[in-house]
Amino acid sequence: MSSLSERLTRGSASPSQVDHARRLVADWQLLADLSFADLTLWVPLQTGAWWCVAQVRPLTAPTSQPEDLVGSEATGADAEPLVRAQREGRPITDGDPDWSGASPRRREVIPVRHDGAVVAVLAKDTNLAATRSPSTLELTYLDIAADLSLMVAAGTFPPRMLDDAEMSPRVGDGLVRLNGTGHAVYASPNALSAYRRMGVTGDVVGSDLGEVTRQVSADRVAGEAVAASIAAAVAGRFPEPMDVENDAATMLVRALPLQAPGGEEGALVLVRDVTDVRRRDRALMTKDATIREIHHRVKNNLQTVAALLRLQARRMTEPAARAALEESVRRVASIAVVHETLAGSREDVVEVDDVLDQVLPMLGDVTSVGPAARITRDGVIGELPAACATPLVMAVTELLHNAAEHAFDDGEPGTIVLAAERTGDDLVVRVRDDGRGLPPGFDPAASTGLGLQIVRTLVTSELHGTLEMGPPADGGPGTEAVLSLPGAGRPRR
């Protein structure tokens, strides 16, 4: 199935019209729930037919369109109300119900206006089989839906898309309607319950809702801000949703203007009790901060170990012992850099390229064996889970160290290339030099060198990959080590 943007583009919509339709679809669950109706969005095609590009069903009533209409076309008599709504630029209501389906339904077609032009039409289909004597709540819902429909036709709704639409209050979470002065004229039972949990004991209906909400906020600045957002909605603007919090509860408040042409001005305020959600968020933030602090302390401890090993190496008189300690310093420091990266990250992933940029300068002491050799990089490894990043960084530094130490004679110029190729979660890392190549009869799998033993263990046991070493595949000089890591980017379970 193509994306909404692609479907709208087929209907010859401009980029700004596509963006307006996407904003409408992002927020039209609100209109569907208030209308107790299914909504479908239709755009005209160059053939004269109309094409359905999006559909949503109400959460407050039975659907009248159980079938999926996205991708279907309307022509002839079926398209006539759509054509009229586009041509006349006003909502069109069918005279007689449609009895052809499993249940009778009535359709209202609303023009979707943007920058003065009708760019699409919105069809509202109401299931008449579910019709009964409406309650005050349902009448209020329908009244608000009528205002929002007129705003769609006038081009003043929808607002820009919310950053966190999933957390936005729904109609059933709690609804308050305000008049032009910001006073509540109706509050749904769920909205009253939300305010009661916030500590409001008096009547919400008839009160200045912005002032009531400001008073229940434990934080004065936050209370002033949410009161200002409610006032902004009454004045015709679309403020961002905001939290109101005190010791008893936390409530998410979203205010929307109701500025229908010819209608009574006011605002719609949706509220949602998010006490448990915010408590979980705080618990996760605390856990995240604890994990980052652990990584920070591990990094400090590893740096301390590296410093002690470095001091010990300086006191060694035996060259082989000193070299072994210096290699240990490098290995410990490489792990410390990974933990330093994790300490500054909010996710358990590592930007491996950033780590390598910090690790490669550490090889400067090692490349003194071959002062003319230089290391270059080609390709991007990207982000990997921490469980993969640490062994990969260690394996790569070991291979670079081996190339710098063994590939070139003293004073011989040369280049070591670290290349990476990533396809989805699969990763291939190559370390290639243009040095003298492997000795005759050398078998990497049987090598007793500590560096290659470490690399083989890390690649096979930790990364579940393979290691190959030999002449470059293109027949050039030197040696190429290839790490093949299938599924390296997938989180470990």
DOMIMAR-736794 format. One record per residue (C-alpha): x negated, y, z. Coordinates in steps of 0.02 Angstrom, whole numbers, plus 50000, padded with zeros to 5 digits. Example, Ala and Ser with C-alpha at 12.3 -4.5 7.8 and 13.67 -1.06 7.14 Angstrom:
BEGIN
493854977550390493164994750357
//
This chain:
BEGIN
500005000050000499305017049951499115030950080500405044650104499215057350025499025046349870500905044049855501195062749871499865066249740500775054749619502245066349642501155080849577501025089249747499645102049775498385099749917499295112350028500965103749994500205086750034499555093850198501265100950243502125084350207500825075050310501165086750457503035083550439502795064650439501615065850589502975074250693504615068050621504925054450750505545068950857506835073750725507375055750696507665052850882508625069150904509685065550749510015047050792509615044450608508385036150490507295048350394506555045950221505455058250125505725059549937504705068349803505155071449621504215062349483503885068949308505065055549242506525063949329506675050349461506395052949647505125042549742505195038049927503485041150004503815038850191505115032050312505445032250499506805024550607507545031850766507125025250938508775031751006510025022950891510235007550779509435009350610510495012450457509085007350338508394990350391507574988250221505914996650180506245010650057504445016750036503975015049853505775013949791506495026149664508165034949656508955039649491510645044949424512045046649553510895041049694509715055449658511065068649636511075074549819509165075549814509235086249657510545097749732509565100349892508025104849791508965116149671510035125249800508715125449938509955121050075510505105250169511755094450073512945082450161513805068250068515665069950067516075051550094515125038350193514145025050100514975008250129513844998050017512654992050152512834981050304513484995950402514275012450345513105027350343513195045750306511755054850221511195072850243509815079050127508695093250186507495102850073505705103350136505075120850103503265126350100502615143350046504335147849979504525132449869505455116049897504085102849888505105087549940506765082750017507135074150181508575061850189509425058650357510475042750360511595040450512512315023550558514185027050577514525009850653513655015950811514685031850821515635034450984516225048951091514595058451117513955063251289513255080251335511505073351309511925067051135512775083351087511225092751145510115081051044511165083950888511205102750914509305103450928509135091950777510215103650675509085118350721507515108650676508285103350510508635121450467506835125650514506225112050395507295119650258506615136950300504805131050303504485135150488504375117050545503315106450566501845113950662500055108450633499665090650683499285086850865497565080950915498325066751016500025063150939500155046251029500185054851198501455068051146503085066751246504515058151157506325063651162506765049951285505365054751405506215070951454506975085751363507415103451417508265116251305507895134551337508835150051281508055165851211507525171751384506625155751430507965149451549508485131151545510235128151477510095109151478508915096351555509025077751520509055065551667507275059951630506675077951626507505081251794506655065651864504965071651801505185088551885505795080152045504195069852050503225086052031504095092352189505485103452117506975102552235508085116252164509095116752004508115116351842509595121451735509805140351745508025143351804506555151351716505685135351665503995143451641504035150351818504645133851891503255124351802501945137051856502425135352039502245116352043500485116751972499115114152102497905123951993498375142251975497495144651809498295128951734499985134451799499815151551718499265143451555500755131551544501955145651587501175155951448501355141351326503215139951364503415158751339502465157251175503685143951113505155155051158504325168851057504195157450905502435150250917501845132150929500715130251082499685114751120500355101851244499665104451419499545094751582500305101051744499595092351897499785092552084499515080152225501145071152189501125068652000500485074051830501665079651692501275082651508502235097551438502515101351254503495116751202504225119751028505145135050964506935133550903507085147750777508395141550654509015154750531510675161350595510575150750753510295154750934508465157250972507635147351108506405133251135506315114651161505215108051302504745089751305504005082751466503225066051508502655059051674500835053951641500295051251821499755033251796498965036951627497895051151697497425040551847496785027051730495875040251627494995046651782494535028951833493795025751660492835042151667492145037551837491635020451773490855028251619489865040551724489285026351836488675016251687487745031251617486935034251786486385015951792485585017751620484725033651679484015025051832483465009951731482575021751612481705030451758481175013851834480505007651667479525023651644478805021351818478285003551774477505009751612476545023251705475875010551831475334998951691474495013451603473535017951761473024999851783472444998851601471305013851626470445005051770470134989051672468374985851608468824970651505469384976551330470584961851305471444964951472471574983551436472334980251264473604968151339474144981051469474274994651337475404983551232476474980551385476604999351410477245001251232478534987551251479204994051416479255011851347480275005951196481594998451310481595014351415482005024851261483535013951225484175016351403483835035051390484955035451236486315025551325486215037251474486705051751362488075042451267489905040451311490005023851222489045007751236488255010451066486535016651016486035027350868484555016250824483755028650704483635041750842482805028850955481555024150820481145042450793480595042950975479735025950974478705028050815477585041850888477125029451025476255019150891475005033250866473835025550994473995008750907473695015250732471995021350788471465003950732471795010050557471805029050565472235031250382473835020650391475465030350399477255024750436478735030450332480575026350344481845022450209483715019850239484805021450392485175008250523486545018450608487455013950768487334996850846488014989651009486774991251152486604972251159485874972750982484934989150990483684984551124483034968251046483054976050872482004990950925480774979451013480654967850862480394982350741479034990450849478144973650864478144971550675477534989350649476184986450779475624970450695475564978950525474564993550592473344982250682473084968350556473554974450381472114986350350470234986250370469495000050476469605016350381470595008850237472045019950184473775012250181475625014350208476895004950314478705006750260480175003350376481705000750265483504996850314485004991150213486704989950296488274982350220489724983350342489164974250498487724965350410485984972850424484324969250337482744977650403481094976650309479354981050371478164981750223476344986550210475174988050061473704980450153472674964750127474114952550148474264936750253472744925250274472744909350168473774895650249474574907550376476254901050439477264914250533478364900850612476844892350688475904908050737475334908650919475164927550920476164935351061476904949050950477644936850823478234925350962479174939951040479934944650871480494926850833481284924951005482194941650993482824938750817483434920950839484024921151020484634938951046485104944850871485614927850797484684932250638483224926050536481424931750511480434929250350478654934750314477664933950155477094943650003478304957149943479684950649831479174962449690477414954949684476564970349754475114970249875475254967950062476504959150174478374960750199479324955250354481214953850329482444953550473484174947650416485494951050548487274945850497488614953650606487404964850701488664979050705490064968950786490274970350975489714954951070491004945151169
//
